[in-house]
Amino acid sequence: MNDKTRRVLNGWMALNATERADFERAVRDYNTTSYTKQEELRESVHDRVIKVQTGPLGQGCPCCGR
């Protein structure tokens, strides 16, 4: 398993059951939609993540690496 996969898995394990179900639904929806819709979703999620302050100053987020 590579480092990116490990970080995502670590973030997923930190979710509660409801959050895990929501995440899994989002991944399933992403994988079954058109490329254009995938790009729109990718941009939307990226924009939202950028606005969120994560982790302590000077260190990256263990999940997203930001």
C-alpha positions in Angstrom: 0.0 0.0 0.0 1.4 3.4 -0.9 1.5 6.5 1.4 -1.5 8.2 -0.3 -3.6 5.2 0.1 -2.5 4.8 3.7 -3.5 8.4 4.5 -6.9 8.1 2.9 -7.5 4.8 4.7 -6.4 6.4 8.0 -8.9 9.3 7.4 -11.7 6.8 6.5 -11.1 4.8 9.7 -11.5 8.0 11.8 -15.0 8.5 10.4 -18.1 7.3 12.3 -20.5 4.8 10.6 -22.7 7.5 9.1 -19.7 9.4 7.7 -18.3 6.2 6.3 -21.6 5.4 4.5 -21.7 9.0 3.1 -18.1 8.7 1.9 -18.7 5.3 0.3 -21.8 6.6 -1.4 -19.9 9.6 -2.8 -17.1 7.3 -4.1 -19.7 5.0 -5.7 -21.5 8.0 -7.3 -18.2 9.4 -8.6 -17.2 6.0 -10.1 -20.5 5.6 -11.9 -20.9 9.1 -13.4 -19.5 10.6 -16.7 -16.1 12.0 -17.0 -17.5 15.6 -17.2 -19.4 15.1 -14.0 -16.4 13.6 -12.3 -14.3 16.7 -13.3 -17.1 19.0 -11.9 -17.2 17.0 -8.6 -13.4 17.0 -8.4 -13.3 20.8 -8.7 -16.1 21.3 -6.3 -14.5 19.1 -3.6 -11.1 20.6 -4.2 -12.5 24.1 -3.7 -14.2 23.2 -0.5 -11.1 21.4 0.9 -8.9 24.4 0.1 -11.1 26.6 2.2 -10.9 24.3 5.3 -8.0 24.9 7.7 -6.6 21.5 8.5 -4.0 20.3 11.0 -1.6 22.3 13.2 0.4 25.1 11.6 3.6 24.0 9.9 2.4 20.4 9.4 0.4 18.7 6.7 -2.9 17.0 7.1 -2.4 13.3 7.6 -5.3 12.5 5.3 -5.0 14.9 2.4 -1.3 15.9 2.7 -2.2 19.6 2.6 
